[in-house]
Amino acid sequence: MKTAITEMFGIRHPIIQGGMHYVGLAELATAVSNAGGLGIITGLTQKTPELLAKEIARCRAMTDQPFGVNLTFLPTLSSPPYPEYIAAIIEGGVRIVETAGRSPEQYMPALKAAGIKVIHKCTSVRHSLKAERIGCDAVSVDGFECGGHPGEDDVPNMILLPRAADELKIPFVASGGMADARSLVASLAMGAAGMNMGTRFIATKEAPVHENVKQAIVAATELDTRLVMRPLRNTERVLKNTSVDRLLGIEREKGASLQFSDIHDQVAGVYPRIMIDGDMNAGAWSCGMVVGLIHDIPTVKELIDRIMAEAERLIRDRLLDLLGQDQMRGSKAA
Ligand SMILES: Cc1cc2nc3c(=O)[nH]c(=O)nc-3n(C[C@H](O)[C@H](O)[C@H](O)COP(=O)(O)O)c2cc1C
């Protein structure tokens, strides 16, 4: 399947694995890239630019296919040394960067001068248009369903994707709620040039996380995610657990006076305890509503091959068939 995204990134299938804190390590990213998608390592999971350089080198040893690095611009006062992370990306010869969080505008000249393709993750049409204006090559449009930070507009992909298609000139991928061939074909129908998956890729054999995380995803339903940090305008969709219940209780109690420090214990530094130790109640961790569609733990290659084979069947057998029957009815009526 050829789309503007497969052409732009030099990949075989229009499937991207979005950056994920403590999940997007070399093992997962290279499994995705070797299976024909675009794997992405998560820049800030590496505590220093030097460690990111090492992770990039690890990827190089595990794949000869294109892969990317996610750079998340956090709403924190003490900002990580982004220029040094970007230098590590450029020196590592990485040609694709997924940016997220705040606008990447101030870093665009450096990224573009190095010939890097930038795909910016956006949760609204207005942010997507801004990304297009500042020179991003593509956008990843994240609907309200998505795991992680869905923004504050609450527009689901059934509306957001066609709206993006109506407004954007640069290609975009559909992100949030994507799990299978139905997601891909529907995204293409709504104008996307591919899809980005987060949560689905965690429940794969190669995802370098504790088995408890994968089992929690398989066991959960579409009713099991919650939105936290809404009062701080830093909304995050997470999987419900006892820590999230406590966090939501604090939010209710504090109301408009809620400060980040009130919920610090439930959200700060919890990823290693969840992803590495498998302590599933250690804190709030990002997870999409798409858990309701995830029932197995395949290899990344099995997952991607299955999606592409079923997408072809969906298009050929179901969609063309529908059209064929309509045409037959039309011709009989005539
Ligand atoms: C556990 C987890 C961690 C994530 N961490 C990041 C991150 O550090 N930076 C980022 O830009 N997006 C992050 N995301 C968002 C994903 O890249 C992707 O946009 C999102 O998962 C898509 O929605 P889905 O989970 O429904 O597929 C994370 C998502 C999950 C599930």
The ligand as an SDF file (V2000), in Angstrom:
LIG
                    3D

 31 33  0  0  0  0  0  0  0  0999 V2000
    2.1010    4.4020   27.8130 C   0  0  0  0  0  0  0  0  0  0  0  0
    2.0780    5.5490   26.8480 C   0  0  0  0  0  0  0  0  0  0  0  0
    3.0740    6.5160   26.9120 C   0  0  0  0  0  0  0  0  0  0  0  0
    3.0830    7.5830   26.0100 C   0  0  0  0  0  0  0  0  0  0  0  0
    4.1060    8.4870   26.0660 N   0  0  0  0  0  0  0  0  0  0  0  0
    4.1740    9.4810   25.1320 C   0  0  0  0  0  0  0  0  0  0  0  0
    5.2790   10.3810   25.1140 C   0  0  0  0  0  0  0  0  0  0  0  0
    6.1910   10.3010   25.9390 O   0  0  0  0  0  0  0  0  0  0  0  0
    5.2860   11.3440   24.1570 N   0  0  0  0  0  0  0  0  0  0  0  0
    4.2830   11.4500   23.2270 C   0  0  0  0  0  0  0  0  0  0  0  0
    4.3650   12.3160   22.3630 O   0  0  0  0  0  0  0  0  0  0  0  0
    3.2230   10.6250   23.2270 N   0  0  0  0  0  0  0  0  0  0  0  0
    3.1490    9.6370   24.1480 C   0  0  0  0  0  0  0  0  0  0  0  0
    2.0870    8.7580   24.1180 N   0  0  0  0  0  0  0  0  0  0  0  0
    1.0350    8.9040   23.0800 C   0  0  0  0  0  0  0  0  0  0  0  0
    1.2750    7.9530   21.8790 C   0  0  0  0  0  0  0  0  0  0  0  0
    2.4300    8.3010   21.1750 O   0  0  0  0  0  0  0  0  0  0  0  0
    0.0900    7.9930   20.8910 C   0  0  0  0  0  0  0  0  0  0  0  0
   -0.0890    9.2960   20.3920 O   0  0  0  0  0  0  0  0  0  0  0  0
   -1.2030    7.5150   21.5220 C   0  0  0  0  0  0  0  0  0  0  0  0
   -0.9710    6.3820   22.3180 O   0  0  0  0  0  0  0  0  0  0  0  0
   -2.2290    7.1810   20.4560 C   0  0  0  0  0  0  0  0  0  0  0  0
   -3.4050    6.7010   21.0260 O   0  0  0  0  0  0  0  0  0  0  0  0
   -3.7280    5.1190   21.2320 P   0  0  0  0  0  0  0  0  0  0  0  0
   -3.0660    4.7580   22.5080 O   0  0  0  0  0  0  0  0  0  0  0  0
   -5.2050    5.0900   21.2870 O   0  0  0  0  0  0  0  0  0  0  0  0
   -3.1380    4.3790   20.0590 O   0  0  0  0  0  0  0  0  0  0  0  0
    2.0460    7.6950   25.0470 C   0  0  0  0  0  0  0  0  0  0  0  0
    1.0310    6.7350   25.0040 C   0  0  0  0  0  0  0  0  0  0  0  0
    1.0370    5.6620   25.8760 C   0  0  0  0  0  0  0  0  0  0  0  0
   -0.0690    4.6460   25.7900 C   0  0  0  0  0  0  0  0  0  0  0  0
  1  2  1  0
  2  3  1  0
  2 30  2  0
  3  4  2  0
  4  5  1  0
  4 28  1  0
  5  6  2  0
  6  7  1  0
  6 13  1  0
  7  8  2  0
  7  9  1  0
  9 10  1  0
 10 11  2  0
 10 12  1  0
 12 13  2  0
 13 14  1  0
 14 15  1  0
 14 28  1  0
 15 16  1  0
 16 17  1  0
 16 18  1  0
 18 19  1  0
 18 20  1  0
 20 21  1  0
 20 22  1  0
 22 23  1  0
 23 24  1  0
 24 25  2  0
 24 26  1  0
 24 27  1  0
 28 29  2  0
 29 30  1  0
 30 31  1  0
M  END
$$$$
